[in-house]
Structure formats: C-alpha cells, structure tokens
C-alpha cells in the first residue's frame, strides 16, 4: 500500500509537479554555470562564501533539490552527493540534466521530514529554497540532525523574516513594502490565498532555539544583500531597491554537536 502523505507534503507535491515546467530553463542555466550563485538575486559564491572550502570526499545531501543544480555544483567540487525532492516532475528534469552533463548521483523521491536514509550518513546537508521553506522546520531540522555525522554542517537558504512580514498576500498587490502586514510572533505555516501550496517560515528566535534544541551549534546567519545592479525574475517578492535596504533572503549555517 502506498504511503499516505501528510497534508502539506501532498499539496506541495501536487503544486511542484504543476510548477516544474516553469523551472526547467533556470535549472538548465544553473547546471551550465561555472560558479554557484545563490537565491533570487543570483549572488555568486565568490561573494557569499556559503560552501565549505573543501568538499572533496564529503558526503552531502540536498534536501529539496528540485532540478538538482546545487547538487551538481557540489559534485563537481568533489562531493559525493544525494539529491532528495518531493516532486517527481522536478526529478525528471534533474535526471535529464544529469544525462546531458554526464554527471550522475542518486536522486531520491521523498520529503525532508522523513528521509529514507540511515542515521549519520552525511557531512553536509544543504537546502536552497527546498526544505528550507517547503518542509515543516519542526520536523525537517531534527531529521537533518539525524542524517548528519557529529561535526556535520547544515546550510539553509530561504526568505528573510522581514520579507515574510511585508510581502502582500496576493501577488497582484505587488512586492514587499515598508509596512508590516502580519505578526512576527507565531510565524510558522503560511498559506497564500492564490496558491494551494504550503510554506514554512520561523522567526529568528524560534529558528535559533529549534536548531540548538535539535543538537546544532549556530555558526552564522547571513542576511543576503544583492550587489548593485542586480535583477531578478521574482519582482513579485521585492524590488532591487528594497532588497538593497532590507534582506529578502537569509542563510542559516549550523554545525551538529
């Protein structure tokens, strides 16, 4: 009998199978890129320095890999990579790009709250807009801790707290502005009126406590500021001027104790 998926996992699988075609071109471009670039502003790795200096021989899992371009970047740097994603359609694109680029690593259909892999299998767990916003942090953060070896690192990139407090409910109402639209206390599950998917975002205090309670030591919180002249396809989230004044994205980095 097939597994009965939790409500948000089922809804996000359906949604991302529908969205998958919109992300093919982005996946193709990122697979072909020589240098990693992060987030909606494509800030280069040479500026952010999110990755460990030496990935050779490291076991890495990407939680919510989508088209798996982050996994490809890490594999080219010598890591042994596994990509996990909740969307069969996204993984179809990832497998095609593997064939086209001659780069093979395991791609697993699943969700980050319940990963079908053994304890202490990895040295690094990473998520760029995968589990970072589409999985329940109160489940996937402890699961990432289970998957990591002692001293293993977690890197999670998603929307900033501030952008989640200021972006309107409806895309038609424009990007984030200068007015708070919802409370910070109690941030967790976000459901938008014009979407059937479910997102998750925590306040800084709640995220810090969750990481430490899950066995992590927080090593950095990077609030991303795009370089001058940056552009994005995600103009519904924030304008370049807004993003130069306030962070639209943030990266949590932590090490398993």
Buried (B, 14 or more C-beta within 10 A) or exposed (E): EEEEBBEBBBBBBBBBBEBBEEBBEBBBEBBEBEEBBBBBBBBEBEEBEBBBEEBEEBBBBBBBBBBBBBBBBBBBBEBBBBBBBBBEBBBBBBBBBBEEBEBEBEBBEBBBBBBEBEEBBBBBBBBBBBBBBBBBBBBBBBBBBBBBEEEBBBBBBBBBBBBBBBBBEEBEEEBBBEEEEEEBEEBEEBEBEEEEBBBBBBBBEBBBEBBEEBBBEBEEEBEBBBEEEBEBEEEBBBBBEBBBEBBBBBBBBBBBE
